[in-house]
């Protein structure tokens, strides 16, 4: 079958260059079978409105050019459902099977296990429970949470077959690619230094203007890893696969998500970083047009969006887990124990410096002790390094997990999924339910009620059944969040699915 291309192939010199460059991989070249290939590039957490904003401000010239000059590309909105989280969306995209993933972090009651998807074992928990075949079979998976049954993986967290850490990072194949790209490696080194200095500058400006919620000491290094090293490596791997004619390639550009969580989805930092992702997309599409091993269709998508919000901890001076602990008047363990002998080491170091400071330098001593008190009251060493993501009661009878504006609360002493009647029928649970409902940071409480979902806010109560809402008292609690059928169906599906909390909490929202 003869291909018909709208653009010319690479010339003889360029073809020779690619043959020489990728000679080590010639055995991997796929035979031409006449079928079109598919390249799917996921820009993690990029909402439609923020993409439009980035295009208008000139941060995405490649995407803008594709939309304006090539009538084969179109920009479309889509509703990702609930939870709006990467593991839920990728499990659905790759396998069509995403039940039992009610949030980025959740609790498995029977197993008494907190599942958090920024830990490899948490993602593997999800992968091991998927039985449907994957859409990436015979293809490649780069920087994804799940492998989709891909035959080539790198920087993919969970796979069907057991792999070593070295294999998950791309193994010998990725090492060979690094050796073949000395200029890119040099660029990575320069950009890493620039990225670190940029992060420190933005942190300083944020602290002075009081716009930064709290320090995360390891974030500059996470930022270098994701925004420089991983982005370059995944681009190199995709370019090779396109040249080899791999039939389906799916890769996640996670950099926007990291910065959007840190600075806000509409922030200059998050949107400006899209320029580098846009440049990598341009390289990939150019390779597909002039030197691809087959004709390719390109899909650029996002798994979910992100709503601008204020940190609960900043707004109320404590985590949601600490709020529940106070309401229950019970001992609750954080995700990393505050009682560790290392938890107070940073304040103790400041105190030691204050003690050895000569008494005459009283201002210095006072400043050191003020810094000690501030650090001890707000963070502790644990919170600087690893911010709290969930809390578990000391006797494991209450578990709270947080995933951005969604939180799940479990009464874990009972392995059953509790319904509204079970909660209101117990004095301790009912008191907690009432206190949470009255809290200004919580906009909606959702629970199971037979074959329906009970939703309640300070404005009223309602029941959702078959994506239809019935007002039980006061005003509709769903007004701020949306009363469209697809929204009601998503809320109902979330609350009813396995592993969802006994109480599902939505952050207060002004619409």
Beta strands, then each sheet from edge to edge (+ up, - down):
strand 1: 37-43
strand 2: 105-108
strand 3: 113-116
strand 4: 140-142
strand 5: 152-154
strand 6: 248-253
strand 7: 296-301
strand 8: 332-334
strand 9: 390-393
strand 10: 398-403
strand 11: 406-411
strand 12: 442-449
strand 13: 452-456
strand 14: 460-465
strand 15: 468-474
strand 16: 503-507
sheet 1: 5+ 4+ 6+ 1+ 7+
sheet 2: 2+ 3-
sheet 3: 8+ 9- 10+ 11- 16+ 12- 13+ 14- 15+
end
